[in-house]
Amino acid sequence: MRNNLILFVLAIFIFSNCSNNTEQKTEKSNDLITKWRGVIKNSHQKEVPFYFTIQGEGKEQKWTLINGEERMEMDQPYYIGDSLHVPLLIYEAELVVKEGDTTIKGEFVRNGAYRLPFDAIKGNTQRFINGNQKAVKNISGTYAVKLGKTDAIGLFNQHENYLTGTFLTSTGDYRYLEGKVVGNKLFLSSFDGMHILLFEADIDGEKLVNGRMWSGKSATKVWNGIADKEAKLPDANELTFLKKGYDKFDFSFKNQKGETVSLANKKYKGKVVVIQIMGSWCPNCLDESKFFAPLYDRKNKEGLEVIGLSFERSSDPDKAYKRINSLKKRLNINYEVVYAGTTKKAASALPMLNHIMSFPTSIIVDRKGEVKLIHTGFNGPSTGHYYEDYVSETTSLINNLLEETE
């Protein structure tokens, strides 16, 4: 009996060690999945670290970004000469690298915008390699935060030194952040293919002080926070509204086939319609689409329609629809998404709204064509109960509207 117990413990030990290796075989494939620590260096020479995995080799590689609980699989890489190009989702960005056995070096390229140095090392190296001093405090909880001049809510979850979190603002959340607490300092970062984010701050009792945020190529802000379970932001359902003199929300845009898309179309008459003001370049819009796409599939036969009005950074409709169609394919979006113009012209394209404060903004219209709700921004799955509350309340409203007759 004693020998059997020893063998059992030994087996568990061996399995545990194997599971921590940097190279693991998938259950469905013999392809190795290798973990890497990547770093993008911004113009302030600050290193923004993140994790990713590579499955397979050569042109069959699959790159997956890791931020906290999120896993984001990139598009299929391709070679030009000896340089590997890794398209970053549907965004106008890519990693262009040269591969070594244990290192990768190259650039993060925002097409038409800027380039930043990128390198990576193979293995289980810590995301932040600035020491393992025991955390002076567990900061898990809700914080009232000032990000520059912007009011925000900070949500943090700490286990020993490991830290995850996000920030909510009136225009959306900062998605999944991951890092650590070292002594009295916190470090968080994220790279999701579009956002390059780094946060640092000192912990002073219930306060987060001397905070600094770096984003993209060179943007930076100071920030501070204080623990506050009651921290709140302005009501997202009251920030955008119909101007005085307008009692309806309406629009008319041509789709890729040249057909006019409008609420006056027979297809939308007598239906509950969600209008999604969005852009394929917008990670928060991607999160919102992940909610609306399956909801539309479930409720379409009951009378729900969704229309995406996509405001893009390109003024070329062909280029815009290439990105829009890529988004629809990736997220399995089965509702109409039309190119509505460039982001700079969004306000003039929809003059009945007081402003376009955020991408995304969603508008829910009942069977009579009356606006029942305008919701500014979107707080996604990284925000926990804030996301769950939104999903529950929005789904309930739509269900109630579907039960009404015209």
N, C-alpha and C positions, 0 to 999 in steps of 0.2 A: 504493500500500500504506500509506504514511504517512498519507494523508488518511483512509483507512478506519479506521485505528487511532484517529485523533483523533476521528472521528465516534462510534466505539464508546465511548471514554472519556467523551465528552460525554453520550451517551445514558445511561450508567451514573450519571453525576453528576445528571442531571435526574431519573432514576427515584428515586435515593436521596433527593433533596430532596423529591420528591412523597410518598415513604413516610413522611416525618417530619411532614407537615402534620397539623394537629389535626382536619381533616375528611377522611375517606376514604370512597370508595364501596365497598360490599360487592361480592363477586364475583357474588352471586346476586340483587342488588337495586340499584336506583338510589338507595335511601335513603342519606343521608349518615350516617356514624358520627362523632360528635364527642366528643373527650376533654375531661374536666373534672377539676379538682382541688377536692374537697370538704373541708370542715372542720366537725367537730362540737366545740363548746366545752363542756367539763364544768364542774361547779360550782366547781372550783379555778381556773377561767379558763384551763385548759390546752387548747390546740388540738390535736385529733386529726385529722391529715390522711389522706386516701385518694383514690384515683383511681376514676373511673367513666366509662362512655361512655353516650351517648344516641344511639339510632338512630331515625330517623323524627321525626314531629312530631305535636302534638296528642294525641288519644286513642290514636293508633297508636304512640306512643313505646315503646321498649324500653330500660330502664335495666339496665346490667350493672356490678356492683362488681368492682374489680380489686385483688387483694392478691397480690403476687409472681406466681406462675404460675397462680393461681386466677382463674377468671372465673365470677361468680355472677349469672345473669340473674334480675331481679326479676319479680314478677307484674305484670299489665297495669295501668298507671296509669289513674286516672279523675279527673274534675273535679267539684268541688262549688263552684258559683259560679266565681270566678276563681282558686281554689286548686287546684293539682294534688296529688293524693294518690298516693304511690308505695308500695304494699304491699311489705314486705320479706320475701320468701319466704313461708314458712308461719308466721312468727313473729307475735306480737301486737304489731306495731310497723309504723310507716310514716314516710315523709318527707312533710311537708305544706309545699308551697312555692308561691311566686309566681315566674314565669319572666320573665327579661329576655333581651335578645339575647346578652349576654356574661356575665351574672351570674344566679345563682339564690339566693333567700333564703327562709328558712322555719325549720322546726323538725323535729328528730327526735323522734318521739312513741312512747314505750313505753306502749301502751294501759293505762290504769288505774294507771300507775306514775309516770312523770315525763316532762318535756319538756326538750329541750336545744336551744340555738340551732344552726342549720345554715346555711352559705352555701357557694357554689361559684363558681369562675371558669373560664371557657372557655379552653382552651389547654394547652400543654405545660409549664406551670409545674411546677417541681420539687416532689416530695411534701413535702420539708422545705426551706424557703427560708432556712435559717440559715447560708449561706456555702458556699464550695467549697474551703476550705483542704485541702490534701493530707493524706490519712490518715497518721498516724504509724506505723501498724502494720496489717497484714492479720490480722484475728482469726478467719479461717475455721477451723472445727474444732469440737471437742466440749468443753463446759465443765461442771464440777460447780457447781451453782447453788443458792443459798438464796433463795427467793421468800418474804419474810417468814419464817415458821417452816417453810415447805414445802420439802422436798428436790426438786430438779428437775435436768434435764439441758438445757443450752442448746446448740442446734445453729445454727451461723452459716456463711454463705457470702458472702464479700466479693470484689468485683471493683472495684479502684480505690476510689472512694468509695461505690459502690452496695453495699447490704447487704440480705440476706434471712435469715430464720431462723425458729426456733420454740423453744418450751420444752416438754419432756415432764415430766409429773408422774404420780403413781400413779393419778390419776383421769382422765387424758386429756391431750391436747396443746393448745397455744394456737393451733393452726392456722397459717395463712400470715401472716407478719409481713414488712413491707417498709420500707426506710429507707435510711440512709446513715451513713457515718463522716466526721466533720468534725474534722480535727486529732486530738485524743485523746478525742473524745466520740462515742458511738454514739446513734443515734435509730432507733426502730422503731415502727411503728403498724399497726393493722388495724381495719377495720370490715367485718363480714360480715353485717350485717343484725340481729345480736343483740349480739355483743361489740363494745365500743368500747375499744380497747387502745392504750396509749402507754407505751413504755419508753425510758428515758434512762440512761446510765451513763458513767463515765470509764474510759479504757483506761490501765492502769498495768502495762506489761510483759505478763506472762502473766495478769494479774488484771483483772477488771472490778469497779470499786469505785464507791461513792457512787451506786449504782443506785436508780432510783425507777420504780415502775410505777403507772399510773392506769388504772382500769377502770370502765366504766359511768358512772353519774352522778357518783359521789363517792369510790368505793373507792380506796385507795392502799396500797402496800406498799413497803418498802425491799428491795433485792436486791443480791447480790454474786455473783461467780463466779470460778473459776480454771480455766485450761486443763487438761483431764484426759481423755486418750483412753480411760481405763478407767472413766469415770464410770458409775455404775449406780444403779438404783432397786430397791426391793423387788420380788420376783417377782409379777407381776400375776396369776399362776395360784394364788397361795397366800393372797391377802388376804381373799377371801370363801369361806366353806365351810359345809357342813351342820353344824348344832349337834349336840352329843352327844345321842343319843337318837333322832335322825332318820337313816334310811338311804335315804330317797327324797326327791326334790323333787316337790312336787305343788301344784296350785292349781285353782280353779274360778271362772271369771268368765263373765258373760253378754256375748255380743257384741251388735252393734247390732240384730240380728234377734231378740234375746231368747233365743238358743240358748246352752246351756252349753258352754263351751270348757274342756276339761280333758285331761290326758295319758291319762285313762281312756277318752276317746272312741275309738271303733273306728278313726277316721281316723288316730290316732297310734299305735295298738297295733302293736308289731313294727317301728316306724320309728326311724330316727335323728332326733332332734328337737333343734333349737337354740331355746332360749328367750331372747328378747331383752328385757331389762328396760330400758326406754327412755322417752322423752318427746318429743313433737313440737316442744317448745320448745328442744331441746338440740342445738346444732350438731355435737357429737361423735357423737350418736346418728344424725344425718343422714349423717355420714361412714360410720359402721358399717353403716347400712342400704344405702348404695351398694355395699358389699361383699356383704352377705347376699342382696340382691334378685336379682342375676344368678346367684349360686351356687345359690340355690333353684331358679331356672328351669332351670339345667343339670342339677341332680341330683335333682329331684323324682321323676322316673320311676324312679330307682334306689332310692328309699326315704327321701329326705331331706324333712323337714318343718321349717318355721320358724314360731314363734308369737311375736308381739310383744305384750308386756305393757306398755301405755303408761300411765304415771302422769303426769297432766296437772295444770296449775295451776288449772283450773276444776273445781268440784264438780258442774257441770251436764253430764250425759252428752251432751246434744244439742250443746252448744258443744264439748265434748271431741272428739266424733266428727267434727264439721265440720273440725277441725284435723287429726285423724288421717287422714281421707279425703283431705284436701288433700296431706298428706305422701305417702300411698300413690300418688296420681295423679302427683305431681311426679317421684317416684323409680321409678315403674312397679313398685311392690311388689305381688306377687300372692299373698302368704301372709297368713294371718289376723293382724290386729292388733286387740286388744281394749282397751277402756278399763278399766283396773284400779283406778282411784281417783285421789286426789290424791297429789302427791309426798310430802306430810307423812304419808300413811298407808301408804307403800310397805313399811316395815319390818314393820308389824303385819299387812299383807296377805300377807306371805311369812315367817311366823314360824320356818320351818326354817333360814333363813340367819342367820349370826352378825350381819350388818348389811347394809344397802344403802349401801355406801361411795361408789358412783359411778353416775351415769347416763352411758353405758350400762354394764350388766353382762350378760355372756352366759353361758349354761349349756348344755352339750352333754350330751345323754342318749343312751345307746346303745339298741339294739333291745330289750334286756331291761328298759329303764326305769332303768338305773343311771347315776348322774352320773359322767361321765368327765372333765369339765373345767368349772371356773368361772373366767371371766376378768373381772377388774375393770378398768373404763375402756376407752379405745380411743385408740390413737395412729394418726392418719390419714395420708394421703398426704404431708403436709408434713414428716413425720418421716423420709422416705427409707427407709433400710434397716431401720429399726425397723418400719415399716409392711409392707415387703416380707417381712420375716421372719415377722411375724404371719400374713399372708395365706398364706404357704407352709406354715407349721406347722399352722394351723387347717384349711386345705384338705386337707393330708395326713392329719390325724387323722380328719376326716369321711370321706374316701375309705376309710381302713382300717376304720372302723366300718361303713360301707355294705357292705363285703365280708363282714362277719361274719353269721352266721345267728342267729336269735333263740334 
